[in-house]
Amino acid sequence: MYIAPTAKIADMIKARLMEEGFLVQTRPVNLSKQQFEILVPSGELEEVQEVLNSILHP
């Protein structure tokens, strides 16, 4: 649902979303670029997108 540019940012997003009660996983997308995909259940996607927007654009 989102590609984080670094492991640190991916971990921060994961932690914030988990604090909000969402099930979140991260996985490497491109190891050479250190990008990580943020994964959530499809049923929570719309809610997570709203929370993610508030995290990325406070």
Distance bins in CASP14 RR format, pairs under 12 A and 6 or more apart:
PFRMAT RR
TARGET T0000
AUTHOR 0000-0000-0000
RMODE 2
METHOD distances of the structure
MODEL  1
1 13 0 0 0 0 0 1 0 0 0 0 0
1 14 0 0 0 0 0 1 0 0 0 0 0
1 17 0 0 0 0 0 1 0 0 0 0 0
1 22 0 0 0 0 0 1 0 0 0 0 0
1 24 0 0 0 0 1 0 0 0 0 0 0
1 25 0 0 0 0 0 1 0 0 0 0 0
1 26 0 0 0 0 0 1 0 0 0 0 0
1 27 0 0 0 0 0 1 0 0 0 0 0
1 36 0 0 0 0 0 1 0 0 0 0 0
1 37 1 0 0 1 0 0 0 0 0 0 0
1 38 1 0 1 0 0 0 0 0 0 0 0
1 39 1 0 0 1 0 0 0 0 0 0 0
1 40 1 0 1 0 0 0 0 0 0 0 0
1 41 0 0 0 0 0 1 0 0 0 0 0
1 42 0 0 0 0 1 0 0 0 0 0 0
1 43 0 0 0 0 0 1 0 0 0 0 0
1 44 0 0 0 0 1 0 0 0 0 0 0
1 45 1 0 0 1 0 0 0 0 0 0 0
1 46 0 0 0 0 0 1 0 0 0 0 0
1 47 0 0 0 0 0 1 0 0 0 0 0
1 48 1 0 0 1 0 0 0 0 0 0 0
1 49 1 0 0 1 0 0 0 0 0 0 0
1 50 0 0 0 0 0 1 0 0 0 0 0
1 51 0 0 0 0 0 1 0 0 0 0 0
1 52 1 0 0 1 0 0 0 0 0 0 0
1 53 0 0 0 0 0 1 0 0 0 0 0
2 9 0 0 0 0 1 0 0 0 0 0 0
2 10 0 0 0 0 1 0 0 0 0 0 0
2 13 1 0 0 1 0 0 0 0 0 0 0
2 14 0 0 0 0 0 1 0 0 0 0 0
2 16 0 0 0 0 0 1 0 0 0 0 0
2 17 0 0 0 0 1 0 0 0 0 0 0
2 24 0 0 0 0 0 1 0 0 0 0 0
2 25 0 0 0 0 0 1 0 0 0 0 0
2 26 0 0 0 0 1 0 0 0 0 0 0
2 27 0 0 0 0 0 1 0 0 0 0 0
2 29 0 0 0 0 0 1 0 0 0 0 0
2 35 0 0 0 0 0 1 0 0 0 0 0
2 36 0 0 0 0 1 0 0 0 0 0 0
2 37 1 0 0 1 0 0 0 0 0 0 0
2 38 1 0 1 0 0 0 0 0 0 0 0
2 39 0 0 0 0 1 0 0 0 0 0 0
2 40 0 0 0 0 1 0 0 0 0 0 0
2 45 0 0 0 0 0 1 0 0 0 0 0
2 48 0 0 0 0 1 0 0 0 0 0 0
2 49 0 0 0 0 1 0 0 0 0 0 0
2 51 0 0 0 0 0 1 0 0 0 0 0
2 52 1 0 0 1 0 0 0 0 0 0 0
2 53 0 0 0 0 0 1 0 0 0 0 0
2 55 0 0 0 0 1 0 0 0 0 0 0
2 56 0 0 0 0 1 0 0 0 0 0 0
3 9 0 0 0 0 1 0 0 0 0 0 0
3 10 0 0 0 0 1 0 0 0 0 0 0
3 13 0 0 0 0 0 1 0 0 0 0 0
3 26 0 0 0 0 0 1 0 0 0 0 0
3 27 0 0 0 0 0 1 0 0 0 0 0
3 28 0 0 0 0 0 1 0 0 0 0 0
3 29 1 0 1 0 0 0 0 0 0 0 0
3 30 0 0 0 0 1 0 0 0 0 0 0
3 33 0 0 0 0 1 0 0 0 0 0 0
3 34 0 0 0 0 0 1 0 0 0 0 0
3 35 1 0 1 0 0 0 0 0 0 0 0
3 36 1 0 0 1 0 0 0 0 0 0 0
3 37 1 0 1 0 0 0 0 0 0 0 0
3 38 1 0 0 1 0 0 0 0 0 0 0
3 39 0 0 0 0 0 1 0 0 0 0 0
3 52 0 0 0 0 0 1 0 0 0 0 0
4 10 1 1 0 0 0 0 0 0 0 0 0
4 11 0 0 0 0 1 0 0 0 0 0 0
4 12 0 0 0 0 1 0 0 0 0 0 0
4 13 1 0 1 0 0 0 0 0 0 0 0
4 14 0 0 0 0 1 0 0 0 0 0 0
4 15 0 0 0 0 0 1 0 0 0 0 0
4 16 0 0 0 0 0 1 0 0 0 0 0
4 17 0 0 0 0 0 1 0 0 0 0 0
4 24 0 0 0 0 0 1 0 0 0 0 0
4 26 1 0 0 1 0 0 0 0 0 0 0
4 27 0 0 0 0 0 1 0 0 0 0 0
4 28 0 0 0 0 0 1 0 0 0 0 0
4 29 0 0 0 0 1 0 0 0 0 0 0
4 30 0 0 0 0 0 1 0 0 0 0 0
4 33 0 0 0 0 0 1 0 0 0 0 0
4 34 0 0 0 0 1 0 0 0 0 0 0
4 35 1 0 0 1 0 0 0 0 0 0 0
4 36 1 0 1 0 0 0 0 0 0 0 0
4 37 1 0 0 1 0 0 0 0 0 0 0
4 38 1 0 0 1 0 0 0 0 0 0 0
4 39 0 0 0 0 0 1 0 0 0 0 0
4 52 0 0 0 0 0 1 0 0 0 0 0
4 55 0 0 0 0 0 1 0 0 0 0 0
4 56 0 0 0 0 1 0 0 0 0 0 0
5 12 0 0 0 0 0 1 0 0 0 0 0
5 13 0 0 0 0 0 1 0 0 0 0 0
5 29 0 0 0 0 0 1 0 0 0 0 0
5 30 0 0 0 0 0 1 0 0 0 0 0
5 33 1 0 0 1 0 0 0 0 0 0 0
5 34 1 0 0 1 0 0 0 0 0 0 0
5 35 1 0 0 1 0 0 0 0 0 0 0
5 36 0 0 0 0 1 0 0 0 0 0 0
5 37 0 0 0 0 0 1 0 0 0 0 0
5 38 0 0 0 0 0 1 0 0 0 0 0
5 56 0 0 0 0 0 1 0 0 0 0 0
6 12 0 0 0 0 1 0 0 0 0 0 0
6 13 0 0 0 0 0 1 0 0 0 0 0
6 26 0 0 0 0 0 1 0 0 0 0 0
6 28 0 0 0 0 0 1 0 0 0 0 0
6 29 0 0 0 0 0 1 0 0 0 0 0
6 30 0 0 0 0 0 1 0 0 0 0 0
6 33 0 0 0 0 1 0 0 0 0 0 0
6 34 1 0 1 0 0 0 0 0 0 0 0
6 35 1 0 0 1 0 0 0 0 0 0 0
6 36 1 0 0 1 0 0 0 0 0 0 0
7 13 0 0 0 0 0 1 0 0 0 0 0
7 14 0 0 0 0 0 1 0 0 0 0 0
7 26 0 0 0 0 1 0 0 0 0 0 0
7 27 0 0 0 0 0 1 0 0 0 0 0
7 28 0 0 0 0 1 0 0 0 0 0 0
7 29 0 0 0 0 0 1 0 0 0 0 0
7 30 0 0 0 0 0 1 0 0 0 0 0
7 31 0 0 0 0 0 1 0 0 0 0 0
7 33 0 0 0 0 0 1 0 0 0 0 0
7 34 1 0 0 1 0 0 0 0 0 0 0
7 35 0 0 0 0 1 0 0 0 0 0 0
7 36 1 0 1 0 0 0 0 0 0 0 0
7 37 0 0 0 0 0 1 0 0 0 0 0
7 38 0 0 0 0 0 1 0 0 0 0 0
8 14 0 0 0 0 0 1 0 0 0 0 0
8 15 0 0 0 0 0 1 0 0 0 0 0
8 26 0 0 0 0 0 1 0 0 0 0 0
8 34 0 0 0 0 1 0 0 0 0 0 0
8 36 0 0 0 0 1 0 0 0 0 0 0
9 15 0 0 0 0 0 1 0 0 0 0 0
9 16 0 0 0 0 0 1 0 0 0 0 0
9 26 0 0 0 0 0 1 0 0 0 0 0
9 34 0 0 0 0 1 0 0 0 0 0 0
9 35 0 0 0 0 1 0 0 0 0 0 0
9 36 1 0 0 1 0 0 0 0 0 0 0
9 38 0 0 0 0 1 0 0 0 0 0 0
9 52 0 0 0 0 0 1 0 0 0 0 0
9 55 0 0 0 0 0 1 0 0 0 0 0
9 56 0 0 0 0 1 0 0 0 0 0 0
10 16 0 0 0 0 0 1 0 0 0 0 0
10 17 0 0 0 0 0 1 0 0 0 0 0
10 24 0 0 0 0 1 0 0 0 0 0 0
10 25 0 0 0 0 0 1 0 0 0 0 0
10 26 1 0 1 0 0 0 0 0 0 0 0
10 27 0 0 0 0 1 0 0 0 0 0 0
10 28 0 0 0 0 1 0 0 0 0 0 0
10 29 0 0 0 0 1 0 0 0 0 0 0
10 34 0 0 0 0 1 0 0 0 0 0 0
10 35 0 0 0 0 1 0 0 0 0 0 0
10 36 1 1 0 0 0 0 0 0 0 0 0
10 37 0 0 0 0 1 0 0 0 0 0 0
10 38 1 0 0 1 0 0 0 0 0 0 0
10 39 0 0 0 0 0 1 0 0 0 0 0
10 52 0 0 0 0 0 1 0 0 0 0 0
10 55 0 0 0 0 0 1 0 0 0 0 0
11 17 0 0 0 0 0 1 0 0 0 0 0
11 18 0 0 0 0 0 1 0 0 0 0 0
11 24 0 0 0 0 0 1 0 0 0 0 0
11 25 0 0 0 0 0 1 0 0 0 0 0
11 26 1 0 0 1 0 0 0 0 0 0 0
11 36 0 0 0 0 1 0 0 0 0 0 0
11 38 0 0 0 0 0 1 0 0 0 0 0
12 18 0 0 0 0 0 1 0 0 0 0 0
12 19 0 0 0 0 0 1 0 0 0 0 0
12 24 0 0 0 0 0 1 0 0 0 0 0
12 26 0 0 0 0 0 1 0 0 0 0 0
12 36 0 0 0 0 0 1 0 0 0 0 0
12 38 0 0 0 0 0 1 0 0 0 0 0
12 52 0 0 0 0 0 1 0 0 0 0 0
12 55 0 0 0 0 1 0 0 0 0 0 0
12 56 0 0 0 0 0 1 0 0 0 0 0
13 19 0 0 0 0 0 1 0 0 0 0 0
13 20 0 0 0 0 0 1 0 0 0 0 0
13 22 0 0 0 0 0 1 0 0 0 0 0
13 24 1 0 0 1 0 0 0 0 0 0 0
13 25 0 0 0 0 0 1 0 0 0 0 0
13 26 0 0 0 0 1 0 0 0 0 0 0
13 36 0 0 0 0 1 0 0 0 0 0 0
13 37 0 0 0 0 0 1 0 0 0 0 0
13 38 1 0 1 0 0 0 0 0 0 0 0
13 39 0 0 0 0 0 1 0 0 0 0 0
13 40 0 0 0 0 0 1 0 0 0 0 0
13 48 0 0 0 0 1 0 0 0 0 0 0
13 51 0 0 0 0 1 0 0 0 0 0 0
13 52 1 0 0 1 0 0 0 0 0 0 0
13 53 0 0 0 0 0 1 0 0 0 0 0
13 54 0 0 0 0 0 1 0 0 0 0 0
13 55 1 0 0 1 0 0 0 0 0 0 0
13 56 0 0 0 0 1 0 0 0 0 0 0
14 20 0 0 0 0 0 1 0 0 0 0 0
14 21 0 0 0 0 0 1 0 0 0 0 0
14 22 0 0 0 0 1 0 0 0 0 0 0
14 23 0 0 0 0 0 1 0 0 0 0 0
14 24 1 0 1 0 0 0 0 0 0 0 0
14 25 1 0 0 1 0 0 0 0 0 0 0
14 26 1 0 1 0 0 0 0 0 0 0 0
14 27 0 0 0 0 0 1 0 0 0 0 0
14 36 0 0 0 0 1 0 0 0 0 0 0
14 37 0 0 0 0 0 1 0 0 0 0 0
14 38 1 0 0 1 0 0 0 0 0 0 0
14 39 0 0 0 0 1 0 0 0 0 0 0
14 40 0 0 0 0 1 0 0 0 0 0 0
14 48 0 0 0 0 0 1 0 0 0 0 0
14 51 0 0 0 0 0 1 0 0 0 0 0
14 52 0 0 0 0 0 1 0 0 0 0 0
14 55 0 0 0 0 0 1 0 0 0 0 0
15 21 0 0 0 0 0 1 0 0 0 0 0
15 22 0 0 0 0 0 1 0 0 0 0 0
15 24 0 0 0 0 1 0 0 0 0 0 0
15 26 0 0 0 0 0 1 0 0 0 0 0
15 38 0 0 0 0 0 1 0 0 0 0 0
15 55 0 0 0 0 1 0 0 0 0 0 0
16 22 0 0 0 0 1 0 0 0 0 0 0
16 24 0 0 0 0 1 0 0 0 0 0 0
16 38 0 0 0 0 0 1 0 0 0 0 0
16 48 0 0 0 0 0 1 0 0 0 0 0
16 51 1 0 0 1 0 0 0 0 0 0 0
16 52 0 0 0 0 1 0 0 0 0 0 0
16 53 0 0 0 0 0 1 0 0 0 0 0
16 54 0 0 0 0 1 0 0 0 0 0 0
16 55 1 0 1 0 0 0 0 0 0 0 0
16 56 0 0 0 0 1 0 0 0 0 0 0
16 58 0 0 0 0 0 1 0 0 0 0 0
17 23 0 0 0 0 1 0 0 0 0 0 0
17 24 1 0 1 0 0 0 0 0 0 0 0
17 25 0 0 0 0 0 1 0 0 0 0 0
17 26 0 0 0 0 0 1 0 0 0 0 0
17 38 1 0 0 1 0 0 0 0 0 0 0
17 39 0 0 0 0 0 1 0 0 0 0 0
17 40 1 0 0 1 0 0 0 0 0 0 0
17 41 0 0 0 0 0 1 0 0 0 0 0
17 44 0 0 0 0 1 0 0 0 0 0 0
17 45 0 0 0 0 0 1 0 0 0 0 0
17 47 0 0 0 0 1 0 0 0 0 0 0
17 48 1 0 0 1 0 0 0 0 0 0 0
17 49 0 0 0 0 0 1 0 0 0 0 0
17 50 0 0 0 0 0 1 0 0 0 0 0
17 51 1 0 0 1 0 0 0 0 0 0 0
17 52 1 0 0 1 0 0 0 0 0 0 0
17 53 0 0 0 0 0 1 0 0 0 0 0
17 54 0 0 0 0 0 1 0 0 0 0 0
17 55 1 0 0 1 0 0 0 0 0 0 0
17 56 0 0 0 0 0 1 0 0 0 0 0
18 24 1 0 1 0 0 0 0 0 0 0 0
18 25 0 0 0 0 0 1 0 0 0 0 0
18 26 0 0 0 0 0 1 0 0 0 0 0
18 38 0 0 0 0 0 1 0 0 0 0 0
18 40 0 0 0 0 0 1 0 0 0 0 0
18 44 0 0 0 0 0 1 0 0 0 0 0
18 48 0 0 0 0 0 1 0 0 0 0 0
18 51 0 0 0 0 0 1 0 0 0 0 0
18 55 0 0 0 0 0 1 0 0 0 0 0
19 51 0 0 0 0 1 0 0 0 0 0 0
19 55 0 0 0 0 0 1 0 0 0 0 0
20 40 0 0 0 0 0 1 0 0 0 0 0
20 44 0 0 0 0 1 0 0 0 0 0 0
20 47 0 0 0 0 1 0 0 0 0 0 0
20 48 0 0 0 0 1 0 0 0 0 0 0
20 50 0 0 0 0 1 0 0 0 0 0 0
20 51 1 0 1 0 0 0 0 0 0 0 0
20 52 0 0 0 0 1 0 0 0 0 0 0
20 54 0 0 0 0 1 0 0 0 0 0 0
20 55 0 0 0 0 1 0 0 0 0 0 0
21 40 0 0 0 0 0 1 0 0 0 0 0
21 41 0 0 0 0 0 1 0 0 0 0 0
21 44 0 0 0 0 1 0 0 0 0 0 0
21 47 0 0 0 0 1 0 0 0 0 0 0
21 48 0 0 0 0 1 0 0 0 0 0 0
21 51 0 0 0 0 1 0 0 0 0 0 0
22 38 0 0 0 0 0 1 0 0 0 0 0
22 39 0 0 0 0 0 1 0 0 0 0 0
22 40 1 0 1 0 0 0 0 0 0 0 0
22 41 0 0 0 0 1 0 0 0 0 0 0
22 43 0 0 0 0 0 1 0 0 0 0 0
22 44 1 0 1 0 0 0 0 0 0 0 0
22 45 0 0 0 0 1 0 0 0 0 0 0
22 46 0 0 0 0 0 1 0 0 0 0 0
22 47 1 0 0 1 0 0 0 0 0 0 0
22 48 1 0 1 0 0 0 0 0 0 0 0
22 49 0 0 0 0 0 1 0 0 0 0 0
22 50 0 0 0 0 0 1 0 0 0 0 0
22 51 1 0 0 1 0 0 0 0 0 0 0
22 52 0 0 0 0 1 0 0 0 0 0 0
22 55 0 0 0 0 0 1 0 0 0 0 0
23 38 0 0 0 0 0 1 0 0 0 0 0
23 39 0 0 0 0 1 0 0 0 0 0 0
23 40 1 0 0 1 0 0 0 0 0 0 0
23 41 1 0 1 0 0 0 0 0 0 0 0
23 42 0 0 0 0 0 1 0 0 0 0 0
23 43 0 0 0 0 0 1 0 0 0 0 0
23 44 1 0 0 1 0 0 0 0 0 0 0
23 45 0 0 0 0 0 1 0 0 0 0 0
23 47 0 0 0 0 0 1 0 0 0 0 0
23 48 0 0 0 0 1 0 0 0 0 0 0
24 36 0 0 0 0 0 1 0 0 0 0 0
24 37 0 0 0 0 0 1 0 0 0 0 0
24 38 1 0 0 1 0 0 0 0 0 0 0
24 39 1 0 0 1 0 0 0 0 0 0 0
24 40 1 0 1 0 0 0 0 0 0 0 0
24 41 0 0 0 0 1 0 0 0 0 0 0
24 44 0 0 0 0 1 0 0 0 0 0 0
24 45 0 0 0 0 0 1 0 0 0 0 0
24 48 1 0 0 1 0 0 0 0 0 0 0
24 51 0 0 0 0 0 1 0 0 0 0 0
24 52 0 0 0 0 0 1 0 0 0 0 0
24 55 0 0 0 0 0 1 0 0 0 0 0
25 36 0 0 0 0 0 1 0 0 0 0 0
25 37 0 0 0 0 1 0 0 0 0 0 0
25 38 1 0 0 1 0 0 0 0 0 0 0
25 39 1 0 1 0 0 0 0 0 0 0 0
25 40 1 0 0 1 0 0 0 0 0 0 0
25 41 0 0 0 0 1 0 0 0 0 0 0
25 48 0 0 0 0 0 1 0 0 0 0 0
26 34 0 0 0 0 0 1 0 0 0 0 0
26 35 0 0 0 0 0 1 0 0 0 0 0
26 36 1 0 1 0 0 0 0 0 0 0 0
26 37 1 0 0 1 0 0 0 0 0 0 0
26 38 1 0 1 0 0 0 0 0 0 0 0
26 39 1 0 0 1 0 0 0 0 0 0 0
26 40 0 0 0 0 0 1 0 0 0 0 0
27 35 0 0 0 0 0 1 0 0 0 0 0
27 36 1 0 0 1 0 0 0 0 0 0 0
27 37 1 0 1 0 0 0 0 0 0 0 0
27 38 0 0 0 0 1 0 0 0 0 0 0
27 39 1 0 0 1 0 0 0 0 0 0 0
28 34 1 0 0 1 0 0 0 0 0 0 0
28 35 1 0 0 1 0 0 0 0 0 0 0
28 36 1 0 1 0 0 0 0 0 0 0 0
28 37 1 0 0 1 0 0 0 0 0 0 0
28 38 0 0 0 0 0 1 0 0 0 0 0
28 39 0 0 0 0 0 1 0 0 0 0 0
29 35 1 0 1 0 0 0 0 0 0 0 0
29 36 1 0 0 1 0 0 0 0 0 0 0
29 37 1 0 1 0 0 0 0 0 0 0 0
29 38 0 0 0 0 0 1 0 0 0 0 0
29 39 0 0 0 0 0 1 0 0 0 0 0
30 36 0 0 0 0 1 0 0 0 0 0 0
30 37 0 0 0 0 1 0 0 0 0 0 0
38 44 0 0 0 0 0 1 0 0 0 0 0
38 45 0 0 0 0 0 1 0 0 0 0 0
38 48 0 0 0 0 1 0 0 0 0 0 0
38 49 0 0 0 0 0 1 0 0 0 0 0
38 51 0 0 0 0 0 1 0 0 0 0 0
38 52 1 0 0 1 0 0 0 0 0 0 0
38 55 0 0 0 0 0 1 0 0 0 0 0
38 56 0 0 0 0 0 1 0 0 0 0 0
39 45 0 0 0 0 0 1 0 0 0 0 0
39 48 0 0 0 0 1 0 0 0 0 0 0
40 46 0 0 0 0 0 1 0 0 0 0 0
40 47 0 0 0 0 1 0 0 0 0 0 0
40 48 1 0 1 0 0 0 0 0 0 0 0
40 49 0 0 0 0 1 0 0 0 0 0 0
40 50 0 0 0 0 0 1 0 0 0 0 0
40 51 0 0 0 0 1 0 0 0 0 0 0
40 52 0 0 0 0 1 0 0 0 0 0 0
41 47 0 0 0 0 0 1 0 0 0 0 0
41 48 0 0 0 0 1 0 0 0 0 0 0
42 48 0 0 0 0 0 1 0 0 0 0 0
42 49 0 0 0 0 0 1 0 0 0 0 0
43 49 0 0 0 0 0 1 0 0 0 0 0
44 50 0 0 0 0 0 1 0 0 0 0 0
44 51 0 0 0 0 1 0 0 0 0 0 0
44 52 0 0 0 0 0 1 0 0 0 0 0
45 51 0 0 0 0 0 1 0 0 0 0 0
45 52 0 0 0 0 0 1 0 0 0 0 0
46 52 0 0 0 0 0 1 0 0 0 0 0
46 53 0 0 0 0 0 1 0 0 0 0 0
47 53 0 0 0 0 0 1 0 0 0 0 0
47 54 0 0 0 0 0 1 0 0 0 0 0
48 54 0 0 0 0 0 1 0 0 0 0 0
48 55 0 0 0 0 0 1 0 0 0 0 0
48 56 0 0 0 0 0 1 0 0 0 0 0
49 55 0 0 0 0 0 1 0 0 0 0 0
49 56 0 0 0 0 0 1 0 0 0 0 0
49 57 0 0 0 0 0 1 0 0 0 0 0
50 56 0 0 0 0 0 1 0 0 0 0 0
50 57 0 0 0 0 0 1 0 0 0 0 0
51 57 0 0 0 0 0 1 0 0 0 0 0
51 58 0 0 0 0 0 1 0 0 0 0 0
52 58 0 0 0 0 0 1 0 0 0 0 0
END
